[in-house]
Amino acid sequence: MVGQFTGSDDPAYEAKVLMISVAARMAGMHPQTLRQYDRLGLVQAGRAAGGGRRYSVRDVVLLREVQRLSQDEGVNLAGVKRIIGLERLLEQAQQRIARLEAELDAAYRRVAELESLARFPGRDLVPTNRTSTALVVWRPRRDR
């Protein structure tokens, strides 16, 4: 279930705009159940100016997952809370890994670019005969 109820690129997915009655209907549960889940920390409702709870589409998906785990899988609410927390940690780790892999790919591309600028194989910018003891004098070209 990792990713099923986490993150979306659509800002509307995260917007806390659904009144408790609408969110409860969408999740297929009683509004009092949503209040209980909010008190237990399973879902964090936003608050309207008047103090009423507001939920997002993401919250509704999460509520459905809580219901599935508790009713279909027989997991108690403490277990559900732990599962959700671990799935969030896993998703955060996966996002960090993806960012680090992208940074590593960029670093490898930069190294390859710099190596191609040298135009010589290996690390030597000037090809040398390793058995020779000759001294190589380098003089920069002067503009004419």
N, C-alpha and C positions, 0 to 999 in steps of 0.2 A: 504493500500500500504506500510505499515511499513515493512522495511527489504527488499523490492523488489529491491531497488537500493542502498542499503548500505551493507557494509562489506562482505567480502568473505575470506575464509582461503587461497585461491589460490593467491599467489603474482602477477600472471599474470593479475588478475582481476583489480588490482590497478595500474599496470604499465602504465605510460603515454607514449605510443609508437605509437599511431595511428595519422597519419597526418589528418589535418582538412578535407580534401576531403574524406578520408576513413571514418572518424567518421560521417561526414554529410550523406554520403550514407547509412551507417549502421543505423543511426537514422531516415532516411527518411526525411531529411530537407536540405535546401540550406546552404552552408558554411557561407554565410553572417549572417544567423540566429544564427549559433554557435558563431560567433564573437559578435553579439548583446547580446546573453545570457551570454557570458563571461564578457562583459562590465557591465551588470546588476548584476553580481555576482550569477547568477543561477547555473553556472558551473565554475569551476576553471581549466583552461587548464594549462598544464605544458608548458615549453618552451624548444625548441631544442637549440643547440649551436648557430645556425644561427638566432634564434629569432622566428622561426615558432612555431605555437601552436601544442601541442601534447595532445591527449586524451586517456583515458583508457576505457576498456570495461565497467567499473562502470559508467564512464561519459556518455557513449552511452545509457546505461539503464536509467540513470537519465534524459537525453535529451528526451528519449521516454516518460517518465513520465511527464515531463514539457509539451510536446506536447499534451499528452492525457488530462491533466488537463485544459490546455488553450483551446483546440479545442473541445474536447468532453464534458467537464464539464462546460465550459464557465467561468473559473476562470481567472482573469486578472493576469499579470505577477507579480505584487506586492503580490497578494494573493498566487500565486504559490511559490514565494520565502519564504513566511511565512509558508506555509504548509510544504515545504521541511525542513526548519529550525526546526519546531516543531517535525517532524518525526525523524530528527537526534537526537534531545534532548531526545525523547522517547526511541530511540534505545540505547543511552548512559545510560539512567536510567535503562533500562532492563538489560544491560550488567553488570552494577554495582550491581543490585539486585542479579543477578546470582552469581557474585563473592562473595557477602556477604552471600548468602545462603550456598555456598560451605564452606566458613570459619566457619559459624555457625554449619554446619553438622560435620566438623572436630572437633570443640570444644566439641560438644555433644559426639562424639565418644571418645575423650580424657577423658572427665569426666566419662563416663561409664567404660572406661579402668581403671582409677584410683579407682573408686568405687569397681570394681571387685577385685582389688588387696587387698582391706581391708578385704574381705571375711566375713564381718559381715553386717547384714542389717542396714539400717539407717546410721547415722553419727558416731556412737560410734565405735571406733576401739577395745575397750575392753567392752564386755557386762557387764552391771551393773544393779543392782536392784535399781530402782529409790527411793524406800521407805527406803532403808537401809542407815544408817549413818556410815557404816564401812569404814575404811581407807584401800585402796588397795596400797600395796607397790610393786613396779615393780623393778626387778633387771634384768639387761641384762645377757644373758647366756655368760659364759666364755668358750673360746675354750680350749679344753683339750690337 
